[in-house]
């Protein structure tokens, strides 16, 4: 029980906060600043944490060949798990038809900025100035910069070793900072959930109830069944036990914050305790927080089927389904790791299907109410993916190797 003590405390604080939110309604938002304080502390740390963890992990690799193997295995697993998640929700959507019978007034959204695909690519992967890297809104550009720093440090050789030690030291220091911040987590998450339930609880009842009723059970089923299967493939019975022993803290944090990036520090700690090697976890988890989102694939499929029902479009046929799965993968890739990052994915759904712009507020509203469990699946999916990559690179006895290296 010692290993589960802190996750139980976190879950208890979430339950207590939710009860307060239900009891006091919108008045519970008065304690929201206590939750905002916790989230701001995580966001404050995450930019330097991402830089130091990625760059130090790559700089300390024995060879760039190792990096290539990690990246290749990672992308394969990200795509496969994204497809499985999309099919999982597709099956539920075909059975329950979430958009049927829904009558939602259409409103033209304000201030929709049009951007070409080439501009989206440039703005996603690069920034015009170095100082822009210090913003969590440019996380993918920061990750690419960190990778370049790590590669350059590694190939510099002996002269780069002092800088490599600095990067490793920085990574360790920021991980310790995370441990200190997490002492405040029960108060912060409890207050945040009280405000969240108090403010949005009533919005879960109405036209969107059917979509929510479908998404929450499906996402939790995927979380339990899918990730148990992935963990078993990665490490057998021992891998499954170790996954569930350590995943509750990042799951609770992501459920409360609604942000993959804010949950990254806690997730890195969990992967370390599971036994995922340093270079794998510190490469895959920051990248996964931006480009691997099984929960977003689930929600994207729900949004597609929902908006098809609203506009009385036929959501049947292999071509329609394959296109929907492709859009879910693209939507997951362009999602950023910050709250509200699904906007570009929603724009992609509307654009590729030729839907009217009035559809945007419809699917955006779905995104709001399903965001907590979607983020939880996104975050925990990164952890189990790092286990799968380790299994592929290190062999079936990777947990024994990890135990021996720390002994």
Phi, psi and omega in degrees: 000340182300321181292331183267359187300309183292315175303322178295321177298317179297312181296323178296319179294324178294316180297315179298316178299319179296320178297318177299317179298318179292323184287320187255351178063220184296341177294339180291345181292351179295335179262008180301324178305330177295324176285320178299326179299317179295314181295319180296324177297318179294315180295326180297326184272334197292326182295306177295329179297313179299315181300309185291320183293313182292309185296321180290322180297317181287319181297329183270359178293147181293329180202159177290342176297322177298317178299317180299320179294318179298313183294318180296314179295319180299311182297320178299313181293320178302315182292315182297313181292327176295320178294317179299316179298318180296316179294323179302311179286328178301316179299314179295322182292321179294322182288313189259346176047075188297333184267357185289133177077010181272135178237099183241127177296138182268131178232140178285121180292149179272152170054050174272112183273120179278138182216133180290162181297320180296322177293323177298317180298312181299314183288337179283319189260347182220165174229152184284343184216149183301321184294338179292343177293339184274023177240136179292348177287344179245045189296320182294323176295321177296320179297316179297317178298318180296320177299315180298318178299315180297316179297314181298319178296318181294318183277352176289334176083220186300320181293338180270354184297319177301320179291324177298319177296322177298316179297316179296317178298317178298320178298316180294321180297315182289332174294324176293323177300321178299318179301320179292317181296324184293344175296336180269352188304315181302319179291314183297313181292321178300314179294321182293319179291324177300315179292320182296311180292322179296325184273321188249359183305317181291334182288346179281355179249128181137215186299331185265003184301319183296318180296319180292318180298328177284313189292314186299310177296320181296316181294321178289326175295317177296320178300314184281307186285309184297313184285331173297318178296314179299316181296323179292318177298322183287321187213018180066205181297320180296320179295321179296314180297316183292324178298308184288339178289334187241354189271346186294325180295308176296328178295315180293320180296316181292324179296325181278321185273334183067026183218126176293322182292317179296331180275350185303315181302316180292323181294322178297321177297317181296315180297324178296316180292328178294328180113011177292128181305151185304312184293329179285310183293324183276357171260314188283317185295314176297320176294317180297329179296344181249322188240003179234107187219084177299321179296325178288327174296319177299312183290325178298318178295320178296317180298317180298309182294326180294312183289331173298317180294320181298320182264013178054039176267151184279111179262066178217167176098144183297323179296316179297318181293316180295321177297318180297318178296318178298319179294322178299318179295315178296320180297320178295325182289321183275351177296139173263165185272033179235157179303136181083008183287356179280359185300316181294324176296321178294321176297323179295319178301313181295316184292311184290333178266357179067032180277155178294152182298339178296344180287343184301310180295335180294307183283336176295322179295324176297317181303324182295313187280338180259001186299317182302306179292331177297316179294323178299317179292321178303309186293309182291334175295326176296319182296310182291331176294322177296328175293319179295319178297317178299318178300320182289323184271324187258349182094174187289341180261030185295330180289325175294321177297318180296320180293321180292324182289336180261356182287000000 
